[in-house]
């Protein structure tokens, strides 16, 4: 494997969990719900995915368990914020802290056990093409799923009636309600979808990325995913680009060190966040951009008048 | 209401009284870990030592631990809580716990503290460490023998003397076999971050290294090595189960005998502050089984191990030169312990600079 191929492959692997988590959060935010619990949902998804895969011997079972676990966590958040109308920011932060603790508790019996990895796809001939071969035809199955998911979400949001309803709920909850759409119901489903995606992103970490379970193994990726949604200005395809960029920075800083490039590694580690802040500033300076993509009702509670 | 309050506080007083009476017969020995107690690496090594204390000293001691304690201000609170809760001896097991340990020790002069891998002692603070560099010299030799590309990747946590000493020892071992051997060093700024350690391993392999070694605690780099059909070394703990095809050997920490000795000393009333630094000879570190290696390399490794134990070979025997060629010690001398414990320079042949 030559170096370029290796670097690109590693970047794609680093980007995949970010894509999953960010796409889920994007859908939930498009429906107007800000869920800061991504990190916690990922952690629980990672531990449940690892546990289920190890107990059953099947990575696929692990992925499904990760999805389910993420949805259970998300449903907690949805009940608290949508039914009981609690503050979304506080509940989301609580979900993260809760998830990190819960995952450590569940995972105690699984620390220090080698996990079951997920085999990469190998298509004869195609996977052997230099450079692009492995990159396009030799990834793990979940990476393809992440790309497909992004395209499907983009299509759903902007090309279907369901997507239109979801966006209207996020943009103007009062009008959506007046038109007869179930604002709470739509949001509930969007949050569940977000949880499922975060769960699969977590499971990716414990099944593919490093096949093992350790406490705090999400290592801040949930927060990067949140930043990524803003960075992508709530557009799915930009999430893909952003994830490759963010993943790329974290990998390239390791390469820079290997080549003795004299840039402090800490500086490179903070680049994704710095970029997000800059993008945020740029977006907020441009009123039209802001109006076009930001869900207008993001984070606002909704109580239907009866 | 008032009656209830009085009853409750009376109950509390009784509980406290019996609690302290109960604790008096037994020595409470406590540990502070930087990672999870079952991390499959460094912290688990300490926890095995703790379990040995429980097994060997039985009824005379009661042990407890706090895990996942971050280095920094939080460590001070964790250590203080243990000291306050009646621990007679507290083992703080990571370099970054050094200053917090010293600070808490000042407040609790009757509690004994033992800090691993540091260099600050006090009347009630002992330091203890293993001569890990002895093992690193051996794996350096193996790496140089086995590498086809002549380049090893080295994943490291923080630029502290302990880590720099390990890098140098590895390099000196490698140079004793192949004078032109190269290492590529990547700092991940963490003791335990499987994702980042794995990424670092991938990056190093992509840059042409074909052997990986690490001064971080997770088995992720070895797993990557196995995935790539390459090899590496376990850190602190036998990581064979994680990568049976990739691990050549591991430098295994063996803290148990030391812990038993020190806790026994507290029980006997003979505990004294000291700075102990034991190695292969005393069994404080042991080499895991040599696997995936040809016989002649195993033989070489075993001979080196024997020579270090007998004292015939010191990894830092002269002449040792710094990167810029200045001599540290000459022919016939060895680098003294003080210089080793404060090591802040790379030896000749290593490229790059130590981050400040």
HADDOCK unambig.tbl for C-alpha pairs under 7 A between the chains (distance, minus, plus):
assign (segid A and resid 2 and name CA) (segid B and resid 206 and name CA) 6.82 0.50 0.50
assign (segid A and resid 3 and name CA) (segid B and resid 206 and name CA) 4.82 0.50 0.50
assign (segid A and resid 3 and name CA) (segid B and resid 207 and name CA) 6.10 0.50 0.50
assign (segid A and resid 6 and name CA) (segid B and resid 206 and name CA) 5.55 0.50 0.50
assign (segid A and resid 7 and name CA) (segid B and resid 203 and name CA) 6.89 0.50 0.50
assign (segid A and resid 7 and name CA) (segid B and resid 206 and name CA) 6.88 0.50 0.50
assign (segid A and resid 111 and name CA) (segid B and resid 38 and name CA) 5.96 0.50 0.50
assign (segid A and resid 111 and name CA) (segid B and resid 39 and name CA) 6.13 0.50 0.50
assign (segid A and resid 112 and name CA) (segid B and resid 38 and name CA) 6.05 0.50 0.50
assign (segid A and resid 112 and name CA) (segid B and resid 39 and name CA) 5.48 0.50 0.50
assign (segid A and resid 112 and name CA) (segid B and resid 40 and name CA) 4.54 0.50 0.50
assign (segid A and resid 114 and name CA) (segid B and resid 241 and name CA) 6.86 0.50 0.50
assign (segid A and resid 114 and name CA) (segid B and resid 242 and name CA) 5.12 0.50 0.50
assign (segid A and resid 209 and name CA) (segid B and resid 195 and name CA) 6.88 0.50 0.50
assign (segid A and resid 210 and name CA) (segid B and resid 194 and name CA) 6.59 0.50 0.50
assign (segid A and resid 210 and name CA) (segid B and resid 195 and name CA) 6.21 0.50 0.50
assign (segid A and resid 210 and name CA) (segid B and resid 198 and name CA) 6.87 0.50 0.50
assign (segid A and resid 210 and name CA) (segid B and resid 220 and name CA) 6.05 0.50 0.50
assign (segid A and resid 217 and name CA) (segid B and resid 193 and name CA) 6.72 0.50 0.50
assign (segid A and resid 217 and name CA) (segid B and resid 194 and name CA) 6.86 0.50 0.50
assign (segid A and resid 251 and name CA) (segid B and resid 199 and name CA) 6.72 0.50 0.50
assign (segid A and resid 254 and name CA) (segid B and resid 186 and name CA) 6.33 0.50 0.50
assign (segid A and resid 254 and name CA) (segid B and resid 200 and name CA) 5.87 0.50 0.50
assign (segid A and resid 254 and name CA) (segid B and resid 203 and name CA) 6.45 0.50 0.50
assign (segid A and resid 255 and name CA) (segid B and resid 203 and name CA) 5.73 0.50 0.50
assign (segid A and resid 257 and name CA) (segid B and resid 185 and name CA) 6.99 0.50 0.50
assign (segid A and resid 257 and name CA) (segid B and resid 186 and name CA) 5.53 0.50 0.50
assign (segid A and resid 258 and name CA) (segid B and resid 184 and name CA) 5.42 0.50 0.50
assign (segid A and resid 258 and name CA) (segid B and resid 185 and name CA) 5.85 0.50 0.50
assign (segid A and resid 258 and name CA) (segid B and resid 186 and name CA) 5.85 0.50 0.50
assign (segid A and resid 258 and name CA) (segid B and resid 204 and name CA) 6.65 0.50 0.50
assign (segid A and resid 260 and name CA) (segid B and resid 352 and name CA) 5.58 0.50 0.50
